[in-house]
Amino acid sequence: MMLAPKKTPPGRSAELYQRALKVMPGGCSRNTVLRKPHPLYAAHGEGCYLTDIEGITRIDFANNMASLIHGHAPPEIVDAITEQLRLGTGFTMATEAEVRFAEHMCNRAPSFDKIRFVNSGTEAVMSALKASRAFTGRAKIAKVEGAYHGLYDYAEVSQTSAPSNWGTIDSPSSVPVAYGTPASALDDVVVIPFNDADRAITILEQHTDELACVLVDLLPHRIGLIPAEPEFVSKLREWTRNNNVLFVLDEVITFRCNYGGEQASHNIAPDLTAMGKMIGGGFPVGALAGSDAVMSVLDPLAETVLFPHSGTFSANPITMTAGRIAMELYDQSAIDRLNALGEQARAAIADAIRAADVPACVTGTASMFRIHMKPNPPSNYREAYDKAGEDALRREFLDYALDNGILLVGTCTGMLSTAMTGKEIGRLADVVEAAFRKIRPAFERQSLA
Ligand SMILES: Cc1ncc(COP(=O)(O)O)c(C=O)c1O
């Protein structure tokens, strides 16, 4: 298989983008795929390789934003889905596929007594927040500054706050992402700093009786892919339990870290967990799982249904089949092998940074890494926030990587798939070192500026 030999030629992709611009805002349906001068357009993928319509093949470290845990078109999933496609793709009836997948998932984590499937991580987080409100009868939610949890009004508050509007660290402001976000939504979100348990609890205590839940991602990608410190997690868990506030984990990305998700690594049982991405085996998915008591708010058989919940495509048999097979294949030995490969990737990147002698660093856990254009890993959102020049360095780095056969997420993040081996990690390390050597003068200009 030939890897990208030279710069991407401005061929069919440029033409397609001109057509796309006429029919979609910005020429796309998801901002994630945009890049200048135009997006790359995928033709086909196989395992950990992705070929664009110009015929250029790259190693795929983006894996559709961490959703393809087994890479592209794994044969076991393709076969099962093909069979299901012939039987039908969705019915106004329940399916056995849903029951089998629910049974598998409930066996993976002790905190999963019951589960419900939806179609995206956004919907899973939204459902977790609504379930928390229904259970507690309270409106407010607390979330970590800078953490990404999808597009629900409340969940996205302060996801992009900036020095000009983020307020003091002792009282972070609730900053909207979308123009027109109702002020009432902002008022109902309490923003806490990451990995600062005492400060977070002091803030929470000002709202105890109004809070439905505290929402946390244990490895927030937008805060630099740095792990939550055990003390931060255990203190928040204890505080929520003592104050009858629910503890909700967003494991949309982190469920890959361990057989029972990153909650297993921390040995904690949240009240609710939102999931998505890789549990769909490549298809649109979200899930909400939790204790019998809390999940009972969704029970349509109850005398009073506290949280009526439905969705046309929820638990469709294509996603349920693909998801179950993906998760069955992702057993403990697959997880151990992938996490070891992640460790190898982070070590190789750190070596490459040292060899190229640039002020960069690498973070991550399990099967994920993120490369930063700064010498030290950030420890919270305010430190992770881009300093002047970092974005330009990142773009130069990403362009070099793309031109040399490596596809990363736009934040310089990589999410491994089980289709990868040491060979792909070796290639990654070579390209990272060469990219840093190439852009080293740009780092030097930054430090002189
Ligand atoms: C941690 C986290 N939560 C929620 C979401 C939203 O998931 P989706 O894009 O499927 O709506 C994402 C997506 O990137 C995410 O990373």
The ligand as a Gaussian input file, in Angstrom:
#p B3LYP/6-31G(d) Opt

LIG

0 1
 C      -16.629000      13.649000      25.613000
 C      -17.679000      13.846000      24.555000
 N      -18.969000      13.907000      24.909000
 C      -19.954000      14.056000      24.002000
 C      -19.668000      14.167000      22.661000
 C      -20.759000      14.333000      21.661000
 O      -20.895000      13.173000      20.884000
 P      -21.566000      13.236000      19.425000
 O      -20.609000      13.949000      18.522000
 O      -21.787000      11.800000      19.060000
 O      -22.852000      13.985000      19.586000
 C      -18.333000      14.116000      22.233000
 C      -17.978000      14.256000      20.814000
 O      -16.855000      14.511000      20.428000
 C      -17.312000      13.962000      23.211000
 O      -16.021000      13.922000      22.865000

